[in-house]
Amino acid sequence: MAENKFSREELDIMKWDWIHCRNVQQVAELHACRKQDVIDALNLDEKPRPARKRRWEELHPAKAQRFVKQVESGVSMAKASREAGIRSAHTGYVVYRRMTQESWM
């Protein structure tokens, strides 16, 4: 089968869809293509984690970005964690470290 060619705009939208749902089948359906087309277009090399094993920042991307902005603006880790719904300041530090050291998003 001929390989699908996606425009830059559609690839950006596909990436956004992938980041927010982490479901290859769902992204493929949204873009009227096969699962393998999504995997190839986004250079995915691993299976997504099931929901119960996803990291907090993957499940709550908008909250995660607000959380990082708060911490970087000087809000205490305990307060930022509490407002984001993160269980403890320790977990907040773990989430913050992952988000600032890894290239996610």
N, C-alpha and C positions, 0 to 999 in steps of 0.2 A: 504494500500500500504506500502511496506517495506520502511523504512527510508533510505535515501541516506547517505552513509558514504563518507566523503571527506578527502583526505589526508591533512596533515599539509600545504604542499605547495599550494594545491588548495584553502584551506581556506584563506591563506595569499593573494593569488591573488583575491579571491572573496571579501575579505575585502577592498583591494585596489580599485577594481572595484566599490564597494559600495560607498566608500569615494569620488570617482571622478565623479560618475554620480547620486547617490542618487535615483536610479530607480530600484526597486525590480524586475520588469518584465524584464528589460534589463539585469540585472545581472543573472537572472534565464536563460534567453536565451543564454547568453554567456557560461554558465556552464551546459547547457543541463539538467536542472532540473525544478522543479515547484517553483512558488513564495514562497510557504510555506516552501520549503526546504531551500531557502535562508534566510528567516526570522528565522527559527529554527537554522540553522548553525551559523548565525551571532548574535543570541540572540537579534534580533530587537524587541522592544516592543512598538514602536510607528510608525505611518505612517510618511513618509517623507513629509516635507513641499513642497508645490508647488513652482516652480521656482521663482515666484514673491514674495514669502515670505521667501526665504532662506536668510541666513546671507551672508554678503560679503565674509567671509572666506570660506564658503561652495561653493560658486560659483567660487572663484578664489584661490584654495588651494596653488598653486605654488607661486603666488604673495603674499599670506598671510604669507607663511613661510619666504620668502625673507624680507617682511616687518618687521616681528618679529626679524629676525637676524640683520637687520639694526638698529632698535631701541635699541636692546641689545648691539650693538657694539658702541653706543654713538651718532648715528645720531639723530638730533632733530626730534621730533614727527611731526612737520610741514613739514619738508623736506621729511621724510620717507613716510608720508601720501601722499604728492604731487606726489612723484615718483611711489607710488603704485596705484595711481588713486583714492584715498580716498578723498572725498569731503572736509573735514576739519580736523584740528588737533584734535578737540573734538571727531569726529567720529573715528579717529585713536586711541585715548586713549580708547574708548569703545571697538573697535576691539581687541586691544592689551590686555586689561584686560580679555576679554572673552577667548582669545586664551591661555593666560598664567595661568588663574585660572581654566578653565574647562579642562577636559581631552578630547581633540578633536584630533583625529588621534592617 
